[in-house]
Amino acid sequence: MHQNNICFCLPGIGANYQKAIGMLTKNHQAALQALANRAETAFGIKIMPFLLENRNADDLLTVWSSNYVCDYLTYQILEERAIIPQVMLGYSMGLITCAACSQAISFEDGIAVLREIIAYHQFEEAEAMVTVIGLGKEEIYSALEQVSMQAKVFIACANNEYCHVLSGREKDILSLVPGLEKRGALKIKRLETHFAFHSPYMRPGIEQYKMGLDKLSWQNCAVPLFSFIRQREIYSGEEMKEELMLNMYSAINMYAAVTQLAKEKVDIFYELGLLKGLTRIIKYICPDKQSWCFTERYRSLDGL
């Protein structure tokens, strides 16, 4: 398979990579340590004790950065083997990893972006996100209308026709769950985040976030990003910066993006990171395309 038919898919923040670190070779664990050292030097965060010793971390930046560093490492491992994508997809906060891997910003600046998110978003009330499997978009809208929550709970992510992520205030999300179950939802899973990403709740304070992004040095992308929001390729550093802002409060449509890429230019979707959540979604959207994840192919990368 020609490498220019590959799309790298970067997952969002929230996965627990602690149990998966052991799969890495000693050389790659050393590379992970080197990246963690850079993060500690720049920001004072201690990623390796959190990952390798299974320590708890109250500091949200440490938790988020651990995912970011692992995903960034998987890109480097593939790049070492000359496996280069034609385009990339960044799911939710995986967009930040895309920005760094595409060289639009530096590795350290990627962590700076994570820090800016934590700094700008101030909670009025507890927020939450849940994945709803088994209901279409119109069924979810109908459930929201029935309890007058159209302006309180939002479809944040359209993963496929029957898998959606909802964002909102925690109390509203939890009160909506029984109604969704009565309508036939097969599974409702709360996500590991206290932020209502991809919803209007992330809009207040966005000017502060923009000021933080403006301080960074932005370059054109070595590999273009395909926007889940604008459904087109992004090449310039300025567009990438705009995308990172829109990504906070805009709904994302993975289903539309993957469908378009599969139709027009991509033969292989390759999920980076140490888990395989996006791979399952992509296989559902386009079963005729190859969908791989790093964990499945890691030990046989030279044979790709």
Protein Blocks (a to p, Z undefined) as FASTA:
>chain_A
ZZklcccddddehiafklmmmmpcfklmmmmmmmmmmmmmmnopafklmmmnopacfblk
lmmmmmmmmmmmmmmmmmmnopacfbdcdehjlmmmmmmmnomacfklmmmmmmmmmmmm
ccfbdcdddddehiafklmmmmmmmnopmlmbccfbdfblmbccddddfklmmmmmmmmm
mnopabdcddddfbdehiaklmgoplmmmmmmmmpccdddfbdcddfklopacfbfklmm
mmmmmmmmgccdfklmmmmmmmmmpcbdcdedjbfklmmmmmmmmmmbccddfklmmmmm
mmZZ
